[in-house]
C-alpha cells in the first residue's frame, strides 16, 4: 500500500515559515537580553553587596604589590648578594619618599628606609604622591604614614603592606 499525503500543500497556520522564523528570532533576542542582563549583575548571589558607588567588581582586599612576582622598581638589576634594586638611595628624600615600580619607598629619618605596597587598601587604586610625611591615594583621599604605612586618614581600612628593604651599594633593595 502507498502512503498518501493528505496535506493540501499549503502550510498550516501554526507551521508557517514566517511564523517559525519570527519565533526563532524572538527566542534568540530574549536569550541575548537574558545573557546581557546576567553579565551586568552585581554578584554571584544576585544581590548588591556593600555600598560601593563604583560597582561591586572592586576588590576591597587587594593583594599586596609584588605578590604577582613582578620585578619592582625603576631598575631591573640586582646588587651582588642582595634582592631586586627598588631605587637609588639618593633619590629618596629624607622625610619623604618616591613611588617606584610596585612600591613606595620612604626615608622617614636619615638612612632609615621603608618600602610599602603602592596599592591602596581601600579599593586597590595606586597611591601616587608622597609629601608632608604622608603617602596619598588619589582615588578617595586615603593617607598613610611614611614611617609605618599606618592609615592617617581613611577610608582605607588597613595600613599599606610593608616589604623589608636594606641599602646595598647605594641602592635600596629588597632584603
C-alpha positions as CSV (number, residue, x, y, z in Angstrom):
1,X,0.0,0.0,0.0
2,X,1.2,3.5,-0.8
3,X,1.4,6.3,1.7
4,X,-0.7,9.3,0.6
5,X,0.0,12.8,1.6
6,X,-3.1,14.4,3.0
7,X,-1.8,17.9,3.1
8,X,-3.1,20.4,0.6
9,X,0.5,21.7,0.1
10,X,-0.2,25.0,2.0
11,X,1.5,25.3,5.3
12,X,-0.7,25.1,8.4
13,X,-1.1,28.5,10.2
14,X,0.9,27.1,13.2
15,X,3.8,25.9,10.9
16,X,4.1,28.9,8.7
17,X,7.8,29.5,7.7
18,X,7.3,33.2,8.5
19,X,5.9,32.5,11.9
20,X,8.6,29.9,12.8
21,X,11.4,32.4,11.8
22,X,9.8,35.1,13.9
23,X,9.6,32.7,16.9
24,X,13.3,31.7,16.4
25,X,14.4,35.3,16.2
26,X,12.2,36.4,19.2
27,X,13.7,33.5,21.2
28,X,17.2,34.4,20.2
29,X,16.6,38.0,21.1
30,X,15.2,37.1,24.5
31,X,18.2,34.8,25.1
32,X,20.6,37.5,24.2
33,X,18.9,40.0,26.5
34,X,18.9,37.5,29.4
35,X,22.7,36.9,28.8
36,X,23.3,40.7,28.8
37,X,21.4,41.2,32.0
38,X,23.1,38.3,33.7
39,X,26.5,39.8,32.7
40,X,25.6,43.1,34.2
41,X,24.7,41.5,37.6
42,X,26.4,42.7,40.7
43,X,27.3,39.5,42.4
44,X,27.1,35.7,42.1
45,X,24.2,35.7,44.5
46,X,22.3,38.3,42.6
47,X,22.2,40.8,45.4
48,X,24.1,44.0,45.7
49,X,26.7,43.9,48.4
50,X,28.0,47.0,50.2
51,X,27.6,50.5,49.1
52,X,30.4,50.8,46.7
53,X,29.5,53.7,44.3
54,X,31.9,52.3,41.7
55,X,30.2,48.9,41.5
56,X,30.9,45.6,43.2
57,X,33.8,44.5,41.0
58,X,36.3,46.4,43.1
59,X,38.3,44.2,45.5
60,X,38.2,45.7,49.0
61,X,41.1,43.5,50.0
62,X,43.7,43.9,47.2
63,X,46.8,41.7,47.1
64,X,50.0,43.4,48.1
65,X,52.1,44.8,45.3
66,X,54.8,42.4,44.2
67,X,52.7,39.3,45.0
68,X,52.4,38.5,41.3
69,X,56.2,38.0,41.2
70,X,56.7,41.1,39.0
71,X,60.1,42.9,39.2
72,X,59.5,46.0,41.2
73,X,61.5,49.2,40.8
74,X,63.0,51.6,38.4
75,X,66.0,49.4,37.7
76,X,65.8,45.7,36.9
77,X,69.3,44.9,38.2
78,X,70.4,43.4,41.4
79,X,73.3,44.2,43.6
80,X,75.6,41.4,44.4
81,X,74.3,39.3,47.4
82,X,71.0,41.2,47.6
83,X,67.5,41.4,46.3
84,X,66.0,43.4,43.5
85,X,67.0,47.1,43.3
86,X,64.0,49.3,44.0
87,X,65.6,52.7,43.8
88,X,68.8,54.6,44.3
89,X,69.0,55.7,47.9
90,X,70.0,59.2,46.8
91,X,66.6,59.6,45.0
92,X,64.6,59.2,48.2
93,X,64.3,62.5,50.2
94,X,64.7,62.5,54.0
95,X,61.2,62.9,55.4
96,X,59.6,61.9,52.1
97,X,59.6,59.2,49.6
98,X,59.1,58.1,46.0
99,X,56.8,55.7,44.1
100,X,58.9,53.3,42.1
101,X,57.7,50.1,40.4
102,X,55.2,48.4,42.7
103,X,56.4,50.2,45.9
104,X,56.5,53.4,47.8
105,X,60.0,53.8,49.2
106,X,60.3,56.2,52.1
107,X,63.1,57.7,54.3
108,X,61.3,58.9,57.4
109,X,64.7,59.8,59.0
110,X,68.2,59.9,57.6
111,X,69.4,56.5,56.5
112,X,66.2,54.7,57.6
113,X,64.4,53.3,54.5
114,X,61.0,51.7,54.4
115,X,59.0,50.2,51.4
116,X,55.3,49.7,51.2
117,X,52.9,48.4,48.6
118,X,51.6,51.2,46.3
119,X,48.2,49.6,46.2
120,X,45.7,51.3,48.5
121,X,43.9,49.0,50.9
122,X,40.6,50.8,50.3
123,X,39.7,49.8,46.7
124,X,43.0,48.9,45.1
125,X,43.9,52.2,43.5
126,X,47.6,53.1,43.3
127,X,49.0,55.8,45.6
128,X,50.8,58.5,43.6
129,X,52.1,61.1,46.0
130,X,54.4,61.4,49.0
131,X,54.6,64.7,50.7
132,X,54.3,66.2,54.2
133,X,55.1,62.8,55.8
134,X,52.1,61.2,54.1
135,X,51.5,58.8,51.2
136,X,48.3,59.8,49.4
137,X,45.9,57.8,47.3
138,X,44.3,60.0,44.6
139,X,41.0,57.9,44.3
140,X,39.3,58.6,47.6
141,X,41.9,60.6,49.6
142,X,43.3,57.9,51.9
143,X,46.6,58.9,53.5
144,X,49.3,56.7,55.1
145,X,52.3,57.3,57.3
146,X,55.7,57.2,55.7
147,X,57.1,55.7,58.9
148,X,55.0,52.5,59.2
149,X,52.3,52.7,56.4
150,X,49.5,53.2,59.0
151,X,46.3,54.8,58.0
152,X,46.3,58.5,58.9
153,X,43.1,59.5,57.0
154,X,40.5,57.0,55.6
155,X,38.5,55.5,54.0
156,X,41.3,52.9,53.8
157,X,40.7,50.2,56.4
158,X,44.2,48.9,56.9
159,X,47.8,50.1,56.6
160,X,49.9,49.6,53.4
161,X,51.7,46.2,53.5
162,X,55.4,46.6,54.1
163,X,58.3,44.9,52.4
164,X,61.7,44.7,54.2
165,X,64.5,46.6,52.5
166,X,68.1,47.5,53.0
167,X,70.7,49.7,51.4
168,X,73.4,48.0,49.4
169,X,75.8,49.7,47.1
170,X,73.9,53.0,47.3
171,X,70.6,51.3,46.3
172,X,67.5,50.5,48.3
173,X,67.0,46.7,47.7
174,X,64.5,44.1,48.8
175,X,66.1,42.3,51.8
